């Protein structure tokens, strides 16, 4: 499983939620795409921040579309 974060690294969502979950969850790769990157254009990222999840079992990717809380984000991954 691969998760890609799109947005500022100075945001609360990145520093207090995404990064903390990434440090504790070892069953996935956590990446960050630079703001305005080609990858954001390819996947038509409009929200800031946004996270996509990719799995080996599906050709589709999923957006994190819940309220940005630590519990919501961790539950979404699991």
HUHUTA-V552158 format. One record per residue. N is the residue number from 1. RES is the residue in one small letter. SS is DSSP state (h for helix, s for strand, l for the rest). PSI is psi as a letter, one per 30 degrees, with the letter a starting at -180 (NA if undefined). Layout:
BEGIN
n:N res:RES ss:SS psi:PSI
n:N res:RES ss:SS psi:PSI
END
This chain:
BEGIN
n:1 res:x ss:l psi:k
n:2 res:x ss:s psi:k
n:3 res:x ss:s psi:k
n:4 res:x ss:s psi:k
n:5 res:x ss:s psi:k
n:6 res:x ss:s psi:j
n:7 res:x ss:l psi:a
n:8 res:x ss:l psi:k
n:9 res:x ss:l psi:f
n:10 res:x ss:l psi:g
n:11 res:x ss:l psi:l
n:12 res:x ss:h psi:e
n:13 res:x ss:h psi:e
n:14 res:x ss:h psi:e
n:15 res:x ss:h psi:e
n:16 res:x ss:h psi:f
n:17 res:x ss:h psi:d
n:18 res:x ss:h psi:e
n:19 res:x ss:h psi:e
n:20 res:x ss:h psi:e
n:21 res:x ss:h psi:e
n:22 res:x ss:h psi:e
n:23 res:x ss:h psi:f
n:24 res:x ss:h psi:f
n:25 res:x ss:l psi:j
n:26 res:x ss:l psi:g
n:27 res:x ss:l psi:g
n:28 res:x ss:l psi:l
n:29 res:x ss:s psi:k
n:30 res:x ss:s psi:k
n:31 res:x ss:s psi:l
n:32 res:x ss:s psi:k
n:33 res:x ss:s psi:k
n:34 res:x ss:l psi:k
n:35 res:x ss:l psi:k
n:36 res:x ss:l psi:g
n:37 res:x ss:l psi:l
n:38 res:x ss:h psi:e
n:39 res:x ss:h psi:e
n:40 res:x ss:h psi:e
n:41 res:x ss:h psi:e
n:42 res:x ss:h psi:e
n:43 res:x ss:l psi:g
n:44 res:x ss:l psi:h
n:45 res:x ss:l psi:k
n:46 res:x ss:l psi:f
n:47 res:x ss:l psi:l
n:48 res:x ss:l psi:j
n:49 res:x ss:l psi:l
n:50 res:x ss:s psi:l
n:51 res:x ss:s psi:k
n:52 res:x ss:s psi:k
n:53 res:x ss:s psi:k
n:54 res:x ss:s psi:k
n:55 res:x ss:l psi:l
n:56 res:x ss:l psi:f
n:57 res:x ss:l psi:f
n:58 res:x ss:l psi:k
n:59 res:x ss:l psi:f
n:60 res:x ss:l psi:l
n:61 res:x ss:s psi:l
n:62 res:x ss:s psi:k
n:63 res:x ss:s psi:k
n:64 res:x ss:l psi:j
n:65 res:x ss:l psi:g
n:66 res:x ss:l psi:l
n:67 res:x ss:l psi:k
n:68 res:x ss:l psi:i
n:69 res:x ss:l psi:l
n:70 res:x ss:h psi:e
n:71 res:x ss:h psi:e
n:72 res:x ss:h psi:e
n:73 res:x ss:h psi:e
n:74 res:x ss:h psi:e
n:75 res:x ss:h psi:e
n:76 res:x ss:h psi:e
n:77 res:x ss:h psi:e
n:78 res:x ss:l psi:NA
END
